[in-house]
Amino acid sequence: MHPIHPPVVEPCEVIQGLRCKECGHFYEKDSPVYVCEYDFGPLEVVYDYEKLKGKLTREVIESRPNNLWRYRELLPVESEPEVGLYSGWTPLVKADRLAAELGVAELYIKDDSVNHPTFSYKDRVVSVALSRAKEQGYRTVSCASTGNLGNSVSAHAARAGFDTYIFIPAGLEVGKIVGSLVYNPKVIEIDGNYDDVNRFCSEMADKYSWAFVNVNLRPYYTEGAKTYGFEIAEQLGWKLPQNIVVPVAGGTILPRVYRSFRELVELDLVEDNSPRFFAAQAAGCSPIATAIKEESEVFRPVKPKTIAKSIAIGNPADGYEVMDIARKTGGWGEDATDEEIIDAIKILAQCEGIFTETAGGTTLAVAKKLVEQGRIPRDESLVVCITGNGMKTQEAVANHVGQTHLIQPTVESFERNCLPMDEAFVPEVGAVGAIV
């Protein structure tokens, strides 16, 4: 069976063009611009929702294969998608043991640590960006990355047949570097932080006719993050959570999850219960959370210093939109120290069997703080966004977990070295070899 079902309305009838989020200037959908020519504001895709009302129904979506393209009418690709046919539809885990640990009644983990093929939420945005790149005839794709995006671009580009260049800041975790190199892209380390890499890629995008997924394809790339929100609502039984905690790096995912909820309300697919949005950052790179807590209208770019390297972006591109959404929904911004991040990684693993990277540890640590502060009511539903896999950042917790036990292959050696001194070995009644 083909992974994609035909759209209920042809995408060319739904996708209207691009609009500046600052001044509202409209651009035709095939315009080569990716920032507003009048005020340099970010652009977003404009859809004709009226054409979808009554046609894109819950039943239509539920009948489709379990991948992110089940929401294809709300994604900016007109031709048949060619990338990400097995990405998305990750678990929404009802985390009862973790809920008890945090002291809340209803807690869910949206777990993109198992997303296909590179175990992070970036597989969503890259699926859309590279499908759009195919549509526009690009042959070479590239990105600025703190690791997860580079992994995803490398993997999807290999399958789609693109030439690939990945630009990263020096000093990333080995797991994330290898996670790109295995697909045989050209990986270039820049002597600087992510913001230096991003500025460099913006210059490269002006010179080379390449598809930089988070530069000249950014209006399309960001739309892929909406599928994270669409899935949460559908997996909750077509309901919106009352509270959601989202990690903030460049600020892509939180505004797009917010937009996904608004689109579902617009299409009468869910009721509007006005969810509160909370922004989670690491204390060593928290320009957004700091501005929210200081009630400032501007944020101050910072130089990152945190173990949470995947969200260590000191000058977030969508930072002001994150601040606006957190405030107008009644949410907040908070940060977590490196120690709190490590503790949260361990708690999630030990309560729910989910091993997340440092970004996920940040999000859970912040959620715990917000509950303790009373900003998230203990009797309301809460979704915590886990966006990456801990196998990529093992260095962060390697010195904070237990050690192995080396013993001889005898029962006596096991009992002497591995059992508490006062614990004798007594077979359970009914156990194999026990006297019953």
N, C-alpha and C positions, 0 to 999 in steps of 0.2 A: 504494500500500500504506500502511495506517495505521502510523505510527511506533511504536506500542505493541502488544505482544502480550499476550493475556490472562494474568493471573497463574496460577500453578500452584495456589495456595491463595488464597482471597479475603483481601485485606489486613485486613478487619475481624476475621478469625480469627487473624491473626498479631500485629497491633498490640494490645498489652495495656493500655498506659497509660504514665504517666510516673513516674520514681522519682528521689528526691533522691540525688545522688552522694555526699553527705556522711553523712546519717543513714539513708538507705534508705527513707524514708517514701514510700508509694505513692499515686498520684493516678490517678483515672479518666482515660481518654484524651481526653475532652471537657472536662476541667476547665479553667477560664479562667486558672489560675495558670501562671507561667513561672519562678518561683523558689520554693523550699520555704518554706512558711508557718511552719515550726518553727525553722529555723536559717539561712534565706536562702541555702541551698546551691543550686547549679545542678541543673536537672532533665535527665534523659535519657530517651529513648524505650525502652520495654521490649518485646521481641519474644518470641514463642513459637517458638523454634528447632526444637523437636520436631516441630511441624507441617510444617516445611519439609524435614526430613531425608529423603533419598531421592527427593524431588520436585523441589527446585530443584537440578538437576544441571548439570554443565559443558555438557552437550549442549543443554540447554534454554536456558541463557544464550547460548551461541554461536550459536544459531539466530535470535536476535533482532536487530533493527536496531542499528546502531552509534551508540547514544546512551546517556546515563547511566541512562535508565529500563530498560535491560536487566536491572538489579538491583532492579526495583521492589518485590519482596517484602521487601527489606531497607531500604526507605525509608518514611517515615511519612505516606503519602498513600493514603487509602482509595478515593477516586473516581478516575476516569480522569484521569491527569495532563494539564494543559492548558498548562504552561509548560516550556520547556527541551527541546522535542522534537528539537532539533538540537544540543544541548549535550553535551559529554563526548566520550569515545572519542578523546582526543588522542594524538599519537604517543609511544611509548616508544622513544627514539632510542639505538641502540647506538653510543656515542661513542668510537670507536677512536682517533681522532687526539687527542682530549682526554685519553683514558686514558693515551696515551703521554706527553703533556705533564705529567700528574700522577704518572706512574710507577706506575699500577695496572693490573691484568690485565683487569678486567671492569667497565666503567662505562656506566651508562645515564642519559639525561636524560629525565625525564617532563615533556613540553613543553606546558604549558597556556598558553604565549604565543600559541597558535593556537586557543584555545577559542572557541566560537561563543556569542553574537555579539560579545562585547566583549574578547576576547583576554586573559582571565585566569581563574584557577581560581574566582573568585567567581561565574561563570556556573553553577557546580555548586550552590552553596549557595542561590543566589537561585532557581534552578529549583524546588527543593524547597520553599523558604519561600513563594514566590508560588503554587505549586500548592496548598499548605496554606491560604494566605490565601483563595484562590478557594473552597476547600472549606468554609471557615468563614464565608463571606459578606462579607468585607471589601470595601470599595470604594476605600479610600485606603491606599496603602503608603508607607513611609518608611524611612529608615535614617540612622545616623551613619556617615560614611565618610572614609577617607583618599584616596579616588579610585576605585579599582577597583570597590568595592562599589557606589558611587553610579552608576558607568557601567552596571553590570550590572542594578541595580534599575531604572534609567531605561529601558534597552532592553527588558527582559522585561516591564515594566509597560506600556510603550507597545503592545506586541503583544497583551497580555492585556486592555487597556482599563481599567487602574487610573488614578486620580488619584495624583500622585506628588510627594512632598517629599523633597529630599535635603539633609542638613545636613553641612557640611564645615568643617574648620578653615581659617582664612584662610591664604593663601600657598601653596596647592597648585600643582603643575605645571599649566601652561596646557593641555597635552594632556588631562589628566584632567578639568579643568573643562569644556572644550569637549566631551569625550567623554560628558558627562552632558547638557549644555545642548542638544545637537543633537536629543535625543528630546523636548524641550519639557517637562521637569519644572520645578517651582519649586526652584531651588538657592539655599540660604541659607548664607552664610559666617558662621561664628562667630568672634569675636575671642578666640581661645584655641587650645590644642592639641586633639588628638583626645580626650583624656580629659575635657576640658571639654565637648566636643561630646557625648560619650557620656552624661555626667551630665545634660546638658540634655535629650537625647532620652528618658532614663529618666523625667524629670519630665513630658515631653510625652505619653509613653505612658500615664501615670496619668490624664491629663486628657482626651485625645482617643481616640476609638474607631477608631484607625488600626492597621494592621499594621506595626509597626516590626520589620523582619526580624531585626535583631540585638539586639532587646530582648524584646518580648513573644512573638515567634515564634522566639526563639533555640533552644529545644530541638529544633525541627524544622529550622531553618536549618542548624545544625551537622551534622545527619545527611547533608546533601548532600555534605560533604567526604569521606565514606566512599567515594564512587564513585571518587575519585582513587586510593585504595588498591586497591579492587577491580580497577580497570583494570591497575594495575601487576602484580598477581599473574597476571591472565589473560594479559596480553601477554608475561609471562615464561614462558608455557607452563604456567600454574597452579603457579607456584613463588613463594616469598617471597624477596626479596633478603636478603643477610646483613647489609647496612648500608644505612641510609637517612638522608639529611640533609634536614631540613625547616625552612623559615623560620618564625620565631615572631613574631607581632604580638600579637593578642589571645589567641593560643594555641588557635585553633579546629582547625586542620588536623592538627597532629601527633597529638593524642589520637584524632581520628576515623580517621586512617589506621591507627593502632595498633588501634582497635576493628574496623576493616574486616578486618584480618589475623586477629584473634581470631575474628570471625564466620565467615570462610572455613574456619578450622581446625575450629570447632564443627560446621560443616555437612559436614565431610569433603571439602571441595573442594580443599584444599591440605594438605601436610604441614607440621608446625610445626618450623621450624628456628631459632626464637627470634631474630628480627632485632634488631639494635641500632639504637636511635633516637637521633639527634643533633639538638640544637636550635641553629639558626643565628640570630644577631641582629647588628645593627649596633652598633659600639662606642659610638656616641652615644645608644643606647637599648637597653641590654642587662641589664635587671633579672634575667631568668631565667638567662642564661649566667653572669652574675656570681655569683648565688646558688649555682649548681651548682659553679662553680670554687672558691668559698669554703666549700663543703660546709655551707652554711647551710640551715636548715629553712624559712626565710622569705625572701622577696625584698623589696627596698626599691624602691617606685615611684620613677621618675625623670622629669625633664623632658627630652623628646627634643631631640637636636641632631645630626642626621645627614642626609645626602642621601637615605637610604633612607626616604622619607616614608611609603610604603605600609605599612611595618612599624614605624613610629614610634609605638608605643603604650606609654606609660610604666608603665601599671598593668594588665597583661594579665588579662582575666577568667578565663581557664583556665590561668593561670600555674602554679599548684600541681600541676595534673594533668600539665602538661608536665614539670615537675621530677621528679615521681614516675615517669613512664614512662621518661624518659632514664636515671634511676638504676637502676630495676629491670630494664631490658633490657641493662645494661652499656654504655649510651651515654654521652653527655657534652653539655655546652653550650659554645659558643665564639662569639666575636664577631669582626667585621672592621672595619677602619678605612675611612673614605671612600676613601682611596687604593687600598686592597686591593679594595674593591668595584668601583671603576672598572676596575682591571686585570683583574678576573675577567670583567666584562662584555665587555671587548675580547677576552680569551682565548677565551671561549665563541663569540663571533661569528667569530673568525678560524680556530678549529679546526673548528667544527661548523655554521657558517652560521646560528646562532640568536642573535637580538638580544633580550636580556632586559632588563627594567627593573632598578632598583636592588635590589629584593628578591631577584631571581635572582642578581645579582652578589654579594650578601651570602652566599647559600647556597653558591655555588660557591667563593667565597673561604674560607669556613669549612671546606668539604670539603677543600680543598687544605691548609689548616692541620692538620686532623685526620689526614690521611694523613702529613704531615711529622712530626707528633708521635707517630706509631705507634699512635694510637687506632683508626684504621681500617686493618686489615692490607692490604697491597698485593696479596695474592693472593686476596682475597675480593670477592664481587660488591658493587657500590655503586650506589645510585640517588640522584641529586641532583634535588631538586624545583624546577623552574622554573615559577613561578606567574603571571608577567605579561610583557607585551610591551614591549620597549624603545622602541618608537615613541612611547609615552606619556611617557617621561622623557628625551627627547633632550638636554635642558639639562644633565643630569648628565655627559655625555661629550662635549658639543659642543666643549669646549676641550682635549680630550685625544685627538683623532683627527687624521689627516692633513688637509691642505688641498687644494682643487682647484687645477688649473693652467689659467690662461687663456692661450691661444695663438691665433695666426692660423690660418686654415684651409689650411695648407700643410704638406707633409711636412717641409720644412726647419725650420719653426717648431717642429714636434713634436720633431724630433731634437735641436734646439738647447736646448729648454726642458724636455724630459721624459725624455731618456735620459741615463745617466751619461756624463760627459765622455769617458771612455776607451772607450765602447761604440759601435762603428760598426754601421750597419744592414746586416746580411748576411742575405738571404733564406734560409729553410730549404730544404733539398733537397726538392723535391716540392711546395713551396708555390705558390699561384697566382701566376703571373708570374715564377717562378724559372726559371733555366736548368737543365734536367735532362738 
